[in-house]
Amino acid sequence: HDLIMDSGSINNSYSQEIINMLKSKDYKIKLVHIKTPLLICLDRNKIRDRKVPNEEIIKKSQIETKQFNKLKLIVDEYEVIDYFTNEHIFIDMDGVLASQTTLPIIDGKIDFVNSEIFKHQLPVMPVIEKFKSLNDKGYKLYILSAIPNSFSLKEKEEWLDEHFNIIPKENRFFVNQGKHKAEMLNDIRKMLKLKKQQITLVDDYHTTLYDVLESRMNPMHISE
C-alpha cells in the first residue's frame, strides 16, 4: 500500500525509526518539505479551533531546516515546496544591480544635485546576468528603488537604459525614501492585483527586508 505520513519533524529520531523500518520492508521513501513561513503559520494558528502554543510553532521553525537536512540523507528522494512563488521579482538598484559607492558628504549633507552619484555606478554583472536568465525563464521583473530627488530619478533611468534595459519604464517604480519601500511594494501589489505570496523583493538593506517580511511578502537578500 501507499502511505502518506504527516511528520511534524519535531522528533527526528522517531521519524528516522519509521523510515528505516519501512525501508527494511522494501518501501521507497519520498520526503516532502513544505516550507510555510513562520509568520504565516502564526497567522493561521490564530484562526484554528484547536490552537497550538505559539512557542511550539517557533521552536519547530528554528529546527525545521536542520531536521529536513538530516532526514533527506536516508530517503530515496525528496521535494521542497516553497510557499512563495517568486513569480514577480522587485529589484533594488544601489548595492544590488549597481555597485554601491561612497556618498559625497559635505558639512553633513549629500550633494545629490551636482555629484551625479547614480549615473556612473558600475554594473554588477554577475547579478545582472542572473536576473536576465530569470527574465528569459518567464519571471516578471520590476525595479523598486529609492530616490532623493528628480535629478536622481533621471540618473537612475539613464543607468537602467544603458545597463539593464530589459525592464520597461512602466515596470520601474521609485520611492522617495527607502524606509517606505515595503509600504509601496504592497501598494504596487494591490494595483497589479497580485497575491502576497507571488511577490519577492531583492534588496541589500536588512531593515527593508524585515519590513517586507512583516508585511507577509518575500524578502530576499542579494547574497541569496
Buried (B, 14 or more C-beta within 10 A) or exposed (E): EEEEEEBEBEEBEEBBEEBEEBBEEEBEBEBEBEEBBBEBBBEEBEEEEEEBEEEEBEEBBEEBEEBBEBBBEEBEEBEEEEEBBBBBBBBBBBBBBBEEBEEEEEEEEEEBEEBBBBBEBEBBEEBBEEBEEBBEEEBBBBBBBBBBEEBBBBBBBEBBEEBBEEBEEEBBBBBEEBEBBBEBBBEBBEEEEBEBBBBBBBBBBEEBBEBBBEBBBBBBEBEE
